[in-house]
């Protein structure tokens, strides 16, 4: 693979197909500025996610969404994601566009995010300008808003994979660690700023009066931030296009030392003194049908991996599913909980009524709570390094679930403005735990497997499983959690007649998850 950008101060790296000789070396060290620019995509994505988390439920209720369709909105996007995410991931792996493998998908998904926001934040105004009949207006407003929410969620969920793969493709091992650190930092900052923006009372400010409503203000800032962040991201680091590597061009007279240590992305094995060119694209794994890790990840391979994986992996995935189900149950309905339960507002009231204005105030204060969650999540990520030597990864995992379960249970039983905002710090603990600890455990499990297989003198990954497949399977638990939340919480709210049941459900699930972590999740030093 080659970089034809000709940037000064960097070393190019070429593929066997370009010069016919062994020219593949690890990508050059990236400057801090490039990694920061690359992380801007996470800032823009999380900023828009924060706006959605704060406003999508109030938007759906304000356009008159029936309670029977409440859960459908949250169900469609994760179902599509769970089914199509492996297909899209595989397609980006083998994309041969001149612009690179990942950036065309990132640009397409970014445009889909922008279109989704335009529909769900402006759908009511667009339909009101086009349709006069009240009944048709209601149907079309609900439909357009729902389509916008599903489209935005679909694209925002998908785009994380190509962004991470883009970073891994163009960076050394050390730069990957630095890049992921900056990703986590900008994720917290983007979420915090998005929630702060949603907490401002724009109706009484000049910009709010000029643009019309607070929903239009949110769209103005969200679209501006998203467009700028993704332009910076796509121009951050040149990406190498994927090209065919003809077998006949592989040099057989090139001697490669067998005792050399190679980094990620380099050729690691030589057969009969000849370099196998397919190893460049397969991360050094031999193309053995019995032992090869699938190059394309499908639903069949995903299900096979879930069934055949060792028990401690399966327990980790189940705990991750429980944790995300609890976390999403609370976060997706938090601003609605603040508006209806804590502030006693009415989202179905007339838009100029006191009850509706009180509800909007509760939503704004809920945004401040979500901002506290995002800031504390970033801070807690730094504290984790100091806590790991004392309580270990499993201790961190258990603590995050337990604190979240106790905090959500407290605000569900004793809804109060100040205590609820204080408990939002515990939401940040849970958020940081879910984003970091399970993937660290996956890495530890794989390292232990590699050490054990090397001690036996066997080949790595002889079971046909790889770290990429396990990480993808772990990520799919988030989609499955969204399906469970979308399919179940609407039914629970209708049965109970109050959104308090959502918070109590989140608490119970988190406490069950803490017990599951303590009893079944395997800890390794």
C-alpha positions as CSV (number, residue, x, y, z in Angstrom):
1,X,0.0,0.0,0.0
2,X,1.4,3.4,-0.8
3,X,1.0,7.0,0.1
4,X,1.4,9.3,-2.9
5,X,0.7,12.5,-1.2
6,X,4.3,13.5,-1.0
7,X,4.0,15.2,2.3
8,X,7.3,16.6,3.6
9,X,8.7,15.2,6.7
10,X,7.0,11.8,6.4
11,X,8.1,8.5,4.9
12,X,6.1,6.8,2.2
13,X,5.1,3.2,2.4
14,X,4.4,1.2,-0.7
15,X,2.7,-2.1,-1.6
16,X,4.2,-5.0,-3.4
17,X,1.9,-4.1,-6.4
18,X,3.5,-0.7,-6.8
19,X,7.1,-1.6,-7.2
20,X,7.2,-5.3,-7.5
21,X,9.6,-5.7,-4.5
22,X,9.1,-6.0,-0.8
23,X,8.4,-2.3,0.1
24,X,5.8,-2.6,2.9
25,X,6.8,-0.9,6.1
26,X,4.9,0.4,9.0
27,X,3.1,3.8,8.6
28,X,5.2,6.8,9.7
29,X,4.8,8.4,13.1
30,X,2.0,10.9,13.0
31,X,2.3,14.4,14.6
32,X,0.0,15.3,17.4
33,X,-1.8,17.8,15.3
34,X,-2.8,15.2,12.8
35,X,-4.2,12.9,15.5
36,X,-6.1,15.8,17.0
37,X,-7.6,16.6,13.6
38,X,-8.5,12.9,13.2
39,X,-10.3,13.0,16.6
40,X,-12.6,15.9,15.5
41,X,-15.0,13.4,13.9
42,X,-15.7,12.0,17.4
43,X,-16.3,15.5,18.7
44,X,-18.9,16.2,15.9
45,X,-20.5,12.8,16.2
46,X,-20.9,13.0,20.0
47,X,-22.1,16.7,19.8
48,X,-24.9,15.6,17.5
49,X,-25.6,12.5,19.6
50,X,-26.0,14.8,22.7
51,X,-28.5,17.0,20.8
52,X,-30.4,13.9,19.8
53,X,-30.4,12.5,23.3
54,X,-31.7,15.8,24.7
55,X,-34.3,16.7,22.1
56,X,-35.5,13.7,20.1
57,X,-38.1,12.5,22.7
58,X,-39.5,16.0,23.2
59,X,-39.5,16.5,19.4
60,X,-41.4,13.2,18.9
61,X,-43.9,14.0,21.6
62,X,-44.4,17.6,20.3
63,X,-45.4,16.4,16.8
64,X,-48.0,14.2,18.4
65,X,-46.4,10.8,18.1
66,X,-48.9,8.2,19.5
67,X,-47.7,6.2,22.5
68,X,-48.1,3.0,20.5
69,X,-45.3,4.1,18.1
70,X,-43.0,5.3,20.9
71,X,-40.9,2.2,21.0
72,X,-40.9,1.7,17.2
73,X,-38.6,4.7,16.7
74,X,-35.9,3.2,18.9
75,X,-36.4,-0.3,17.4
76,X,-35.9,0.3,13.7
77,X,-32.4,1.7,13.7
78,X,-30.7,-1.0,15.9
79,X,-32.4,-3.8,14.0
80,X,-31.0,-2.4,10.8
81,X,-27.6,-1.9,12.4
82,X,-27.5,-5.4,13.9
83,X,-28.2,-6.9,10.6
84,X,-26.1,-4.7,8.3
85,X,-23.2,-3.6,10.4
86,X,-21.0,-6.7,9.5
87,X,-21.8,-6.2,5.8
88,X,-20.8,-2.5,5.8
89,X,-17.7,-3.3,7.8
90,X,-16.7,-5.9,5.3
91,X,-17.4,-3.6,2.4
92,X,-15.1,-0.9,3.8
93,X,-12.4,-3.5,4.3
94,X,-12.4,-4.2,0.5
95,X,-13.2,-0.8,-0.9
96,X,-10.8,0.2,-3.7
97,X,-11.7,3.8,-4.1
98,X,-8.9,6.2,-5.0
99,X,-9.7,8.3,-1.9
100,X,-9.1,5.3,0.4
101,X,-11.0,2.5,2.0
102,X,-12.7,4.3,5.0
103,X,-13.1,7.9,4.0
104,X,-15.8,7.3,1.3
105,X,-17.9,5.5,3.9
106,X,-17.3,8.2,6.5
107,X,-18.3,10.9,4.1
108,X,-21.5,9.1,3.1
109,X,-22.5,8.3,6.7
110,X,-21.8,11.9,7.7
111,X,-24.1,13.2,5.0
112,X,-26.8,10.7,6.2
113,X,-26.4,12.1,9.8
114,X,-26.9,15.6,8.5
115,X,-30.0,14.7,6.5
116,X,-31.4,12.8,9.5
117,X,-31.0,15.8,11.8
118,X,-32.6,18.1,9.2
119,X,-35.6,15.8,9.0
120,X,-36.3,15.2,12.7
121,X,-35.5,18.8,13.9
122,X,-37.3,20.6,11.1
123,X,-39.9,18.0,9.9
124,X,-42.8,19.7,11.6
125,X,-42.0,23.1,10.1
126,X,-41.4,21.7,6.6
127,X,-44.7,19.8,6.6
128,X,-46.6,22.8,8.1
129,X,-45.4,24.9,5.2
130,X,-46.5,22.3,2.6
131,X,-49.7,20.8,4.0
132,X,-52.7,22.6,5.3
133,X,-55.1,19.8,6.2
134,X,-54.6,19.1,10.0
135,X,-55.0,15.3,9.7
136,X,-52.6,14.9,6.8
137,X,-50.2,17.3,8.4
138,X,-50.1,15.2,11.6
139,X,-49.5,12.0,9.7
140,X,-46.7,13.4,7.6
141,X,-45.0,15.3,10.4
142,X,-44.8,12.1,12.5
143,X,-43.6,10.1,9.5
144,X,-40.9,12.6,8.5
145,X,-39.7,13.0,12.1
146,X,-39.5,9.2,12.6
147,X,-37.6,8.8,9.3
148,X,-35.1,11.4,10.4
149,X,-34.5,9.8,13.8
150,X,-34.0,6.4,12.3
151,X,-31.7,7.7,9.6
152,X,-29.6,9.7,12.0
153,X,-29.2,6.8,14.5
154,X,-28.4,4.4,11.7
155,X,-25.6,6.5,10.3
156,X,-24.2,7.7,13.7
157,X,-24.0,4.1,15.0
158,X,-22.3,2.8,11.8
159,X,-19.8,5.6,11.5
160,X,-17.8,4.7,14.6
161,X,-16.4,1.5,13.0
162,X,-14.9,3.2,9.8
163,X,-13.5,6.0,12.0
164,X,-11.6,3.5,14.2
165,X,-10.5,1.4,11.2
166,X,-9.2,4.6,9.5
167,X,-7.1,5.3,12.6
168,X,-5.7,1.8,12.7
169,X,-4.9,1.8,8.9
170,X,-2.7,4.9,8.9
171,X,-1.0,4.8,12.4
172,X,1.7,2.9,14.2
173,X,0.9,0.9,17.3
174,X,1.9,3.8,19.5
175,X,0.0,6.4,17.5
176,X,-3.1,4.2,17.7
177,X,-3.0,4.4,21.5
178,X,-2.5,8.1,21.4
179,X,-5.3,8.5,18.8
180,X,-7.8,6.4,20.9
181,X,-6.9,8.6,23.9
182,X,-7.7,11.7,21.9
183,X,-10.9,10.1,20.6
184,X,-12.1,9.5,24.1
185,X,-11.2,13.0,25.2
186,X,-13.0,14.6,22.2
187,X,-16.0,12.3,22.7
188,X,-16.5,13.7,26.2
189,X,-16.0,17.3,25.2
190,X,-18.4,17.0,22.2
191,X,-21.1,15.5,24.4
192,X,-20.6,18.1,27.1
193,X,-20.8,21.0,24.7
194,X,-23.9,19.5,23.0
195,X,-25.7,19.1,26.2
196,X,-24.8,22.6,27.3
197,X,-26.1,24.0,24.0
198,X,-29.4,22.1,24.6
199,X,-29.7,23.5,28.2
200,X,-29.7,27.2,27.0
201,X,-33.1,28.8,26.8
202,X,-32.9,30.0,23.2
203,X,-36.5,31.1,23.0
204,X,-35.6,34.3,25.0
205,X,-32.4,35.1,23.0
206,X,-32.0,36.9,19.7
207,X,-30.8,33.9,17.8
208,X,-33.8,31.9,18.9
209,X,-36.2,34.6,17.7
210,X,-34.4,34.9,14.4
211,X,-34.4,31.2,13.6
212,X,-37.9,30.5,14.9
213,X,-37.7,27.8,17.6
214,X,-35.1,26.1,19.7
215,X,-35.2,23.1,17.4
216,X,-34.0,25.2,14.5
217,X,-31.3,26.7,16.7
218,X,-30.1,23.1,17.5
219,X,-30.1,22.2,13.8
220,X,-28.1,25.3,12.9
221,X,-25.3,24.6,15.5
222,X,-25.4,20.8,15.0
223,X,-25.1,21.0,11.2
224,X,-22.3,23.6,11.4
225,X,-20.3,21.6,14.0
226,X,-20.8,18.3,12.2
227,X,-19.7,19.7,8.8
228,X,-16.6,21.5,10.1
229,X,-15.5,18.5,12.2
230,X,-15.8,16.0,9.4
231,X,-14.0,18.2,6.9
232,X,-11.1,18.5,9.4
233,X,-11.2,14.7,10.0
234,X,-11.2,13.7,6.3
235,X,-8.3,16.0,5.6
236,X,-6.3,14.9,8.7
237,X,-4.2,11.9,7.5
238,X,-3.8,10.7,3.9
239,X,-5.3,7.3,3.5
240,X,-3.7,4.6,1.3
241,X,-6.0,3.0,-1.3
242,X,-6.4,-0.7,-1.3
243,X,-4.9,-2.3,-4.5
244,X,-4.6,-5.7,-5.9
245,X,-1.4,-7.5,-5.3
246,X,-0.7,-10.0,-8.1
247,X,0.9,-13.2,-6.8
248,X,3.5,-13.3,-9.7
249,X,4.9,-9.9,-8.5
250,X,5.8,-11.3,-5.0
251,X,9.6,-11.6,-4.9
252,X,10.8,-15.2,-4.1
253,X,14.4,-14.3,-3.8
254,X,14.0,-11.9,-0.9
255,X,15.2,-13.3,2.4
256,X,13.3,-12.3,5.5
257,X,14.7,-13.1,8.9
258,X,12.4,-15.4,10.8
259,X,13.4,-14.1,14.2
260,X,12.5,-10.5,13.5
261,X,9.7,-8.9,15.5
262,X,7.1,-7.2,13.3
263,X,4.5,-4.6,14.1
264,X,0.8,-4.6,13.2
265,X,0.3,-4.5,9.4
266,X,3.7,-5.9,8.5
267,X,4.5,-9.2,6.9
268,X,5.1,-11.7,9.7
269,X,5.6,-15.1,8.0
270,X,7.6,-16.4,5.1
271,X,6.9,-19.7,3.3
272,X,9.7,-21.4,1.4
273,X,11.7,-18.2,1.3
274,X,8.9,-16.4,-0.6
275,X,6.8,-13.5,0.7
276,X,3.1,-14.3,0.5
277,X,1.6,-11.1,-0.8
278,X,-1.8,-11.9,0.7
279,X,-0.4,-11.5,4.2
280,X,-0.2,-7.8,3.6
281,X,-4.0,-7.6,3.5
282,X,-4.6,-10.3,6.1
283,X,-2.5,-9.0,8.9
284,X,0.2,-11.8,8.6
285,X,-2.2,-14.7,8.7
286,X,-1.7,-17.6,6.3
287,X,-4.5,-18.3,3.8
288,X,-5.3,-21.8,5.1
289,X,-9.0,-22.7,4.6
290,X,-9.0,-24.6,7.9
291,X,-7.4,-21.9,10.0
292,X,-8.0,-18.6,8.2
293,X,-10.0,-15.9,9.9
294,X,-12.8,-14.9,7.6
295,X,-12.0,-11.8,5.6
296,X,-15.6,-10.9,5.3
297,X,-17.7,-10.8,8.4
298,X,-21.3,-11.9,7.9
299,X,-24.2,-12.7,10.2
300,X,-23.4,-16.3,9.8
301,X,-19.8,-15.9,10.9
302,X,-20.9,-13.6,13.7
303,X,-23.4,-16.1,15.1
304,X,-20.8,-18.9,14.7
305,X,-18.3,-16.9,16.7
306,X,-20.9,-16.2,19.5
307,X,-21.7,-19.9,19.7
308,X,-18.2,-21.4,19.6
309,X,-16.3,-18.8,21.7
310,X,-14.9,-19.8,25.1
311,X,-17.3,-19.4,28.1
312,X,-15.5,-16.4,29.6
313,X,-16.0,-14.4,26.3
314,X,-19.7,-15.3,26.3
315,X,-20.0,-14.1,29.9
316,X,-18.3,-10.9,29.1
317,X,-20.7,-10.3,26.1
318,X,-23.8,-11.0,28.3
319,X,-22.6,-8.6,31.0
320,X,-22.0,-6.0,28.2
321,X,-25.5,-6.5,26.9
322,X,-27.0,-6.1,30.4
323,X,-25.0,-2.9,31.0
324,X,-25.9,-1.2,27.8
325,X,-29.5,-2.2,28.2
326,X,-29.5,-0.5,31.6
327,X,-27.6,2.5,30.5
328,X,-29.7,3.2,27.4
329,X,-33.0,2.6,29.3
330,X,-32.0,5.6,31.5
331,X,-30.3,7.9,29.0
332,X,-32.8,7.8,26.1
333,X,-35.6,8.9,28.4
334,X,-33.7,11.1,30.9
335,X,-34.8,14.5,29.7
336,X,-38.4,13.3,29.4
337,X,-38.1,12.0,33.0
338,X,-36.9,15.4,34.1
339,X,-39.6,17.2,32.3
340,X,-42.5,15.0,33.4
341,X,-41.6,13.5,36.7
342,X,-39.2,16.0,38.3
343,X,-40.8,19.2,37.0
344,X,-44.4,17.8,36.6
345,X,-44.7,19.2,33.0
346,X,-46.9,17.9,30.2
347,X,-45.4,17.3,26.8
348,X,-48.8,16.8,25.2
349,X,-50.2,20.2,26.4
350,X,-50.6,23.2,24.1
351,X,-47.3,24.8,23.2
352,X,-48.2,28.1,24.9
353,X,-49.6,26.4,28.0
354,X,-47.9,26.6,31.4
355,X,-47.6,22.8,31.7
356,X,-45.8,22.5,28.3
357,X,-43.4,25.4,29.2
358,X,-42.6,23.7,32.5
359,X,-41.9,20.5,30.7
360,X,-39.5,22.4,28.4
361,X,-37.7,23.8,31.4
362,X,-37.3,20.3,32.7
363,X,-35.8,19.2,29.4
364,X,-33.3,22.0,29.6
365,X,-32.3,21.1,33.1
366,X,-32.0,17.5,32.0
367,X,-29.5,18.6,29.4
368,X,-27.3,20.0,32.2
369,X,-27.5,16.7,33.8
370,X,-26.4,14.9,30.7
371,X,-23.6,17.5,30.4
372,X,-22.4,16.5,33.9
373,X,-22.5,12.9,32.8
374,X,-20.3,13.6,29.8
375,X,-17.7,15.7,31.7
376,X,-17.5,13.2,34.5
377,X,-17.1,10.4,32.0
378,X,-14.0,12.0,30.6
379,X,-12.6,12.7,34.1
380,X,-13.2,9.2,35.3
381,X,-11.4,7.8,32.3
382,X,-8.2,9.3,33.6
383,X,-8.9,8.0,37.1
384,X,-9.2,4.4,35.8
385,X,-5.4,4.1,35.3
386,X,-4.8,4.8,39.0
387,X,-7.6,2.5,40.1
388,X,-6.6,-0.6,38.1
389,X,-3.6,-1.6,40.2
390,X,-5.7,-1.6,43.3
391,X,-9.0,-3.1,42.2
392,X,-8.3,-4.6,38.8
393,X,-10.4,-4.5,35.6
394,X,-13.1,-6.7,37.1
395,X,-13.3,-4.4,40.1
396,X,-13.7,-1.4,37.8
397,X,-16.4,-3.3,35.9
398,X,-18.3,-4.2,39.1
399,X,-18.0,-0.7,40.6
400,X,-19.4,1.0,37.5
401,X,-22.5,-1.2,37.4
402,X,-23.1,-1.0,41.1
403,X,-22.8,2.8,41.3
404,X,-25.1,3.3,38.3
405,X,-27.7,0.9,39.7
406,X,-27.7,2.7,43.1
407,X,-27.8,6.1,41.5
408,X,-30.7,5.5,39.1
409,X,-32.6,3.7,41.8
410,X,-32.3,6.7,44.1
411,X,-33.5,9.3,41.6
412,X,-36.4,6.9,40.6
413,X,-37.6,6.6,44.2
414,X,-36.8,10.2,45.3
415,X,-37.1,12.5,42.2
416,X,-35.6,15.8,43.0
417,X,-33.8,18.4,40.9
418,X,-30.6,18.7,42.9
419,X,-30.2,15.0,43.8
420,X,-30.9,14.0,40.2
421,X,-28.2,16.3,38.9
422,X,-25.8,15.0,41.5
423,X,-26.5,11.4,40.5
424,X,-25.6,12.3,36.9
425,X,-21.9,11.9,38.0
426,X,-22.6,8.2,38.4
427,X,-24.0,8.1,34.9
428,X,-20.5,9.2,33.8
429,X,-18.9,6.4,35.7
430,X,-21.1,3.9,33.9
431,X,-20.5,5.5,30.5
432,X,-16.7,5.4,30.9
433,X,-16.9,1.8,32.2
434,X,-18.8,0.6,29.2
435,X,-16.6,2.3,26.7
436,X,-13.3,1.0,28.1
437,X,-13.3,-2.0,30.5
438,X,-14.9,-4.6,28.2
439,X,-12.5,-3.9,25.4
440,X,-9.5,-4.0,27.8
441,X,-10.7,-7.4,29.0
442,X,-10.9,-8.6,25.4
443,X,-7.3,-7.5,24.8
444,X,-6.2,-9.3,28.0
445,X,-8.0,-12.5,27.1
446,X,-6.4,-12.5,23.6
447,X,-3.0,-11.9,25.1
448,X,-3.4,-14.8,27.4
449,X,-4.5,-17.1,24.5
450,X,-1.5,-16.0,22.4
451,X,0.9,-16.7,25.3
452,X,-0.6,-20.1,25.9
453,X,-0.6,-21.1,22.2
454,X,3.0,-19.9,21.8
455,X,4.1,-21.9,24.8
456,X,2.6,-25.0,23.1
457,X,4.3,-24.1,19.9
458,X,0.9,-23.9,18.0
459,X,-0.3,-21.3,15.5
460,X,-2.2,-18.3,16.7
461,X,-5.9,-18.0,16.2
462,X,-6.1,-21.7,15.2
463,X,-9.7,-21.7,16.2
464,X,-10.6,-19.3,13.4
465,X,-11.4,-16.5,15.8
466,X,-9.6,-13.2,15.9
467,X,-9.6,-10.1,18.0
468,X,-11.4,-8.1,15.3
469,X,-14.3,-10.6,15.2
470,X,-14.5,-10.6,19.0
471,X,-14.6,-6.8,19.2
472,X,-17.2,-6.6,16.5
473,X,-19.3,-9.2,18.3
474,X,-18.9,-7.1,21.5
475,X,-20.1,-4.0,19.6
476,X,-23.1,-5.8,18.3
477,X,-24.3,-6.2,21.9
478,X,-25.0,-2.4,21.9
479,X,-27.3,-2.9,18.9
480,X,-29.0,-5.8,20.6
481,X,-29.5,-3.7,23.8
482,X,-31.1,-0.9,21.7
483,X,-33.5,-3.5,20.2
484,X,-34.4,-4.7,23.7
485,X,-34.9,-1.1,25.0
486,X,-37.0,-0.1,21.9
487,X,-39.1,-3.2,22.1
488,X,-39.7,-3.4,25.8
489,X,-39.6,0.1,27.4
490,X,-42.5,1.5,25.4
491,X,-44.7,-1.4,26.6
492,X,-43.6,-0.9,30.2
493,X,-44.3,2.8,30.1
494,X,-47.8,2.1,28.7
495,X,-48.5,-0.5,31.4
496,X,-47.2,1.6,34.3
497,X,-48.5,4.9,33.0
498,X,-45.3,6.7,34.1
499,X,-41.8,7.1,32.9
500,X,-40.5,6.4,36.4
501,X,-40.6,2.7,35.4
502,X,-37.8,3.4,32.9
503,X,-35.4,4.6,35.6
504,X,-36.4,1.8,38.0
505,X,-35.8,-0.8,35.2
506,X,-32.4,0.7,34.5
507,X,-31.5,0.4,38.2
508,X,-32.6,-3.2,38.5
509,X,-30.8,-4.2,35.4
510,X,-27.6,-2.5,36.5
511,X,-27.7,-4.2,39.9
512,X,-28.3,-7.6,38.2
513,X,-25.4,-6.8,35.9
514,X,-23.1,-6.1,38.9
515,X,-23.9,-9.5,40.4
516,X,-23.3,-11.1,37.0
517,X,-19.9,-9.4,36.7
518,X,-18.9,-10.5,40.2
519,X,-19.9,-14.1,39.7
520,X,-19.2,-14.9,36.1
521,X,-16.9,-12.4,34.4
522,X,-13.3,-13.8,34.4
523,X,-10.6,-11.5,35.7
524,X,-7.0,-11.8,34.7
525,X,-3.9,-9.9,35.8
